[in-house]
């Protein structure tokens, strides 16, 4: 395996001039995305399970987003259910008075909410076509103060780390 600083960042050959605008189902028809989560610092890096090449956070097949609104839910964010590598639930909120496109991010069992998919990303997504995994955590004063979340097509296979 090559050292991380020697990885190249060759992109995908996609037909659309704006591949991020394509739906998850269209992206997954050509080939099933298969990702490994690889431990690194405060979370995980991504690797293509088929090619063993790194998958950069800017890859058009996925979204890696910060969780919006965590400052209102810092106590909930401390739950182990939000630790990197844990599956999360995407819950659309069409009745949300501030944004009818809002997509909430909850723990997998939908007991505790961490926050929201950023509004500019949520407008592009159908929550039922995507899955979420906690990818990276940030700490402030010894407490979890922020998260980055992997959003991948529902059809993607994500190799989660073993406990």
Secondary structure, DSSP 8 states (H G I E B T S, - for coil): ---GGG--------SSTTGGGS-HHHHHHHS--EEEEEEETTEEEEEETTT--EE-TT-TTEEEEEEETGGG-HHHHTSGGGSTT-EEEEEE-TT-SS-TT-EEEEETTSSSEEEEE-HHHHTT--GGGEEEEEEEEEEETTEEEEEEEEEEETT-EEE----
